[in-house]
């Protein structure tokens, strides 16, 4: 195991050079979540006045409504017992979508989306099935037409993108179709529960209020993609702008304010909600050049969204062995 640790550290170190000289703004702490009920903040959205937050997992549906000081103002709840809720999205009409898609053991025959209307009336359950077997998924994206996308948490950094192949059935299941793959590369951003290995694991997602910017995050970084026409699947094929989210203990939540500010947060009582102001404008500036470029074309360059060069196959094998060991020990309930 010492040899594996040494080899992994060496290759991650030599590959973890900054992608570009121009550094984006660092996140600023807005407040700290100290309410003991919000212990595993995993999903976050904003309506411009309040923040809506969910815990990872849980035995019933709970959405915590926070003010700008991170204090809980009220709790939206329902008796539905989810398996493993991971992320949250908010539609233009205020409908909240919870992704009950966590599956650390890759054994679920179905996953689910939970629909919570702002007017109350409980939760509507929509079961889903993958076309290629189980996946652990922690990121949910909602486009401006109301289509929902799931992005998997893949230990190799090649996250798969799925969406329902038709209207959501109640309770379903509705089949999912794969519409893309997103390659996340290792970075040297510090933070997360498993060091550099966590920089390739997708733990959350968000879409800007106008639908023109799509964001994914890992434990350590956020990636912003231009979606000028609102097409999420097309956006995720473009070169992203990378924003380091250094120092988050276990960062899983990501959200946009209506003004384009990017919010991030993580699990644990006393952890901060942080903001990168005008983050969406970083994509607007870079998006004109990147909008037509598939992700693969920038793989060897130093674009704002690029990570490090893809690791050789032999190194990947070492990383997978080490990563699998760490995941079993440290991410069993994440």
N, C-alpha and C positions, 0 to 999 in steps of 0.2 A: 504493500500500500504506500510506503514511503517513496518508492520509485515512481508510482503513478502520480502522487502528489507533486513531486519535484518536476516531473515531465509536464504535467498540466500547467503548473505555475509558470514554468519557463516559456512554453509556447504562448500562453495567454499574455505574458508580459511583453514578449517581443512583437506580438501582433496588436497590442493595445495602444497604438499611437493615435493621436487626435486626427479626426477626419479632415479638418480644415482649420486654417489659421484664424478665421473670423469666428469668435466665440459668441453664441447667443446670450441674452441676459440670464443671469442666475435667478432662481426662484427666490421670492421674498416671503417670509412667514407672515401670515395674516392673523392667525390665532391658533390656539391649541384645543383639541377635543379632549376634554377632561371628564365628560359624563361617563360613569361606569357602565352604562348600558351600551355604549358604542365602543366595543373592545376590539373589533376586527373590521374596521372600515375598509370595505372592498369596492364599493360603487358609489359614485357621486354625480349629481347633476345640479344645475342652477336654473332658476326662472328669472334671474336678475334681481330678485329681492331676497329669496331664501335659497338655501342649499338643501337637497334631499340626499340622504345617505343610507346605505344598507351595510349590515354586517355580513361577513363571510359565513355561509352555512345558516344555522338557526333551526328552530323547531316550529316556527310560525312566521308568517309574512310580517315584517316590520320595516317601515320606512321612517327614518328620523328626520324631522324638519328642523333645520338649524338656522339660527340668525347669523349675522356677520361677525359675531364674537365667538362662534362655534358652540353656542349654548343651544340645547335642545328645547324647542318651543312646543312641539307636539309630536305625537307618534301616530302614523297611519298604519293600521294593523288589520289582519284577517287571520282566521283560524287555520287556513291552508298550511299544511306541514310540508315544506320543500325538502328536497334531498340535499342540495348544496348550492345555494344562491351565490353568485359571484360578481355580477355587474348590474348596472342600472342605466336606463335610457329614458328620456322624457320627450313625448310627442308635442307637436304645436298646440294641441288641444288640452294639454296637461296630463294626458294619460301616462302613467308610469309603467315601464316594462322592466321586469326583473328576470335575469337570465339564470334559471336553475339548471346550470350546465356543468358544474364542477364534477369531475370524475377522476380522482387521483389514481384509482386502481384500474381504470379503463374497463369497466365491467357493466355499465348501464346499457340496457337495451333501448331506452328512450331517454331524452332530456326534455326540458320544458321551458317555455316562456310563460311568465305570469303577468297578466294584464290587470292593472289596478287603476280604475277610473277616478278622477279627482272628485267626482260627486259622491263617491262611496258605492255601496252595493256589493262589496266583496271582491274576490279575485276570480278572473276567468283563466282557466288552465288550457294551455295549448301544448300538447306533446309533440315531439319531433324525433325523427330517426335519421341518422347519418347513412349515406349510401355505401360506406366502406368500413363500418364497424365503429366501436366507441372511441371517443376523444375526450381529453380533459380540456375544457374551454373556459376562459375567464374574461374574455372581451366581447362586448356587445356594441354594435353600431346600428344607428337608425338613420336612414336617409330621409330627405325631405318629402318623398312620396309615401313614407310610412313603411317601407320595406326594412326588415331587420336582418342583420348579418352577424354571424358568429365567427370569431377568429380563435383558433386553437392555441394552446400552450404547448409548444413542441420543444423537446429537449435538444434538438439539433438546430433550432432557430428557423426552421422552415415551417412557419405557421400556415395552416390551411384556412381558407375563407369559404364559408357556406352561407346559403340563404334558402328560405322555403321555396319549393318549386311550384307553389300555388298559394291560394288563400289559406290562412291558418284555420284548421279545423278545431272544434271544441268537443271533447278533449283531444281528438286526433287519434293516432299521430299523423302529422304532415311530413312527407319526405323532404329532406334537405338535399340541395345540389351543391357541389363544389364549383365555385366560380373564380378561384384564384389561389395563389400561394404567395406569402410574404416572407422574404428572407431577412432575418434579423442577424446582424453580425456582432461579435463580441466587442465591447468597448472597455475603456479604462476608468469609467465613471465609478466612483466609490459609493458603496451602499448595498442594501439588499441582504437577505439572509444567507446567500451562498456565494458571495464575492462575484468575480468576473463571470462565472458561469450563469448567474442570474440575469446578466445583461442581454441574454438571447431569449428569455422566457416572456411571452406576452401575457401580461397580468391585467390589462384593462384597456378600454377604448372610449372614444367620445367623438361627437360630430358637432361642428359649430352650428349656431342657431340658424344661420342662413343656408347651411348644408354645403358650403363651398370648401370647407376644410375638414379632413378626417384625421383623427389622431389615434395612435396606438401607444401603449407604454409597456416597458419591461420593469423589473425591479429598480432599474437605475436610470433609464432614459425615456424620453417621449419622442415620437416620430410623427411629424405633421405632413400630410399629403394634400396636394391641391386637387380639389374636386369642383372645377368651375361650372360644370353642368350638373352637379349633384350626384354623379354616378360613383358610388362607393367602390364597386368592383374595379372600375377603370382607374380610380384614384390610387388604389393600393398597388397598382402596377407601375406607378411613377416613382421617381426619386424623391425621398422625403427630406425634410429639414429635421435634423436631430437636435433636441434640447436636453442636455444633461440635467438630471434631477438628483444630484449628488446628496448623499447623507440621509436618505429616507430608509428607515429601519426595515420596513417591508412594504414598499410602495405598490399599491394595487389600484388606487382610485385615480380617475382622470376625468376632467369636465371642462367645458367652455362656458365662460360668462357670455351674455349677449354681445358685449363689446369686443369679444375676441381674446380676452384674458384667459390664459390656461391655468386651471386649478389642478393641484395634485395633493394626494394624501395617502396615508398608509395605515396599517393595522397597529393597534396598541393604544392603551389609554395614555393621554398626554402627548400624543403625536400631533404635529402641526398640519394645518391646511396651508399650502403655499401657492403663490401666484407668479406667473410670468406674464407681465402686462404686454398687451398688443402682440401676443404670440401669433395670432392668425395673420397679422400683417407680414410676418417673416415669410410665410408661405406665399402671400401675394407678391412679395418682391422676388422670390426665387421661382415661383410657380410658372411664370411666363416662359422661362427657359426650360423648366423641368417637365412642363405639362405634356409634352409630346414624347418624352424619353422614357421607355420602359426601364424598370429597375435594373435589369441586367446590364444595360448599356453603361451605367455608371459604376459598375462593380469594381473596376480597377482604378477608378479615379479618386478624387478627394472632394466630392460634392458635399454640400452641407449635411446631407442625410446619410452619407456613407459611413459605415463603420470601418472595421479593419478588413484586409483581404481575407477571402474565404480560407479557412484552415485546411491544410492538406488532409487527405483521407486518413492517414495514419494518426495524425494528431486528433482528428475528430473521434477516432476510436478510443483514444486515451481519455478524451474529455467525456465521452458518453459513459465509459465505465465509472469514472470518478463522479460524474454528475448523477448517475443513477443511484450510486451509494448515498450521495448527499440528499437527494430527493426523498429517498425512503426514510432517512433519519429526520429531515428538517421540514419537509413539505407535505407530510402525510395529511394534514388537515388544512392545507392552504388551497 
